[in-house]
Amino acid sequence: MFGACARPNYHGHSYVCDVTVAGALDEETGFVADLALLDRVLREEVHARFDHANINLDVPEFADGRLVPTGENLARFIAERVQARLDDAGGSAVRVVRVTVAEDATLSATYEP
């Protein structure tokens, strides 16, 4: 079903992930989001979880036949995880509005919650 992507020993990509947030502009800071918080959330929920990982084995939500690690599922998963963390940190005025996961320069998937 997945052609060359269905190799028995898996296959890999050097993904690029763009996360776009939106919200009201804070007149005092000039920012929509607390950049330190956003950086920490992205580091923990995206970079630490996926960098140099075999998604099929190392990321529990995708392991053991759970979610299929398509670009679409990765983008949705990242959007949901980042939004949940922002909400938990009291940044609920900040909304994740787009996540794009690109496998290469010509193939990407975008999720817009």
C-alpha positions as CSV (number, residue, x, y, z in Angstrom):
1,M,0.0,0.0,0.0
2,F,2.8,2.5,0.8
3,G,5.3,1.4,-2.0
4,A,8.9,2.2,-1.3
5,C,7.8,3.6,2.1
6,A,6.8,0.1,3.2
7,R,10.3,-1.3,3.6
8,P,10.6,-4.0,6.3
9,N,13.4,-2.0,8.1
10,Y,11.5,1.3,7.7
11,H,12.7,4.4,5.8
12,G,13.7,7.9,6.8
13,H,13.2,11.5,6.1
14,S,14.8,14.7,7.2
15,Y,11.6,16.5,8.1
16,V,11.1,20.2,8.4
17,C,8.2,21.3,10.6
18,D,6.7,24.8,10.6
19,V,4.3,25.7,13.4
20,T,2.2,28.9,13.0
21,V,0.4,30.5,16.0
22,A,-2.1,33.3,16.1
23,G,-3.6,35.5,18.7
24,A,-4.1,39.0,19.9
25,L,-1.1,41.2,19.7
26,D,0.2,42.2,23.1
27,E,0.6,46.0,22.9
28,E,3.2,46.0,25.6
29,T,5.5,43.3,24.2
30,G,4.6,43.4,20.5
31,F,4.3,39.6,20.5
32,V,1.4,37.3,20.0
33,A,3.0,34.5,22.1
34,D,5.5,34.2,24.9
35,L,8.5,33.2,22.7
36,A,10.3,31.5,25.5
37,L,7.3,29.4,26.3
38,L,6.7,28.6,22.6
39,D,10.4,27.7,22.1
40,R,10.3,25.4,25.1
41,V,7.1,23.6,24.0
42,L,8.4,23.1,20.5
43,R,11.7,21.8,21.8
44,E,10.0,19.3,24.1
45,E,7.0,18.3,22.0
46,V,8.6,18.2,18.5
47,H,12.4,18.2,18.6
48,A,12.9,15.9,21.7
49,R,10.2,13.6,20.6
50,F,11.1,13.2,16.9
51,D,14.7,14.2,16.2
52,H,16.8,11.2,15.3
53,A,14.0,8.9,16.3
54,N,12.5,5.9,14.4
55,I,8.9,7.2,14.6
56,N,7.5,3.6,14.1
57,L,9.4,2.4,17.2
58,D,10.5,5.3,19.4
59,V,7.3,7.5,19.5
60,P,4.7,5.6,21.5
61,E,1.7,7.2,19.8
62,F,3.0,5.9,16.4
63,A,4.5,2.6,17.6
64,D,3.0,-0.9,17.5
65,G,0.6,0.0,14.6
66,R,-1.1,2.9,16.3
67,L,-1.0,6.0,14.2
68,V,0.5,5.7,10.7
69,P,3.4,8.2,10.5
70,T,2.2,10.1,7.5
71,G,2.9,13.7,7.1
72,E,-0.7,14.4,7.7
73,N,-0.8,12.5,11.0
74,L,2.4,14.0,12.1
75,A,1.2,17.5,11.4
76,R,-2.1,16.9,13.3
77,F,-0.3,15.2,16.2
78,I,2.1,18.1,16.6
79,A,-0.7,20.7,16.4
80,E,-2.6,18.9,19.1
81,R,0.4,18.4,21.4
82,V,1.6,22.0,21.0
83,Q,-1.8,23.4,21.6
84,A,-2.4,21.3,24.7
85,R,0.9,22.5,26.2
86,L,0.1,26.1,25.4
87,D,-3.3,25.7,27.0
88,D,-1.7,24.1,30.1
89,A,0.7,26.9,30.5
90,G,-2.0,29.5,30.4
91,G,-1.3,30.6,26.9
92,S,-4.9,29.7,25.8
93,A,-5.2,33.1,23.9
94,V,-2.6,31.7,21.5
95,R,-3.9,29.3,19.0
96,V,-2.0,26.9,16.7
97,V,-3.5,27.7,13.3
98,R,-1.2,25.7,11.0
99,V,1.4,23.0,11.1
100,T,3.3,21.9,8.0
101,V,5.5,18.9,8.0
102,A,7.7,18.6,4.9
103,E,9.6,15.4,3.9
104,D,11.5,17.3,1.2
105,A,11.4,20.4,-0.9
106,T,8.5,19.1,-2.9
107,L,6.4,17.0,-0.5
108,S,4.6,18.4,2.5
109,A,1.4,18.1,4.5
110,T,-0.4,20.9,6.3
111,Y,-2.9,20.6,9.1
112,E,-5.1,23.6,10.1
113,P,-7.1,22.9,13.2
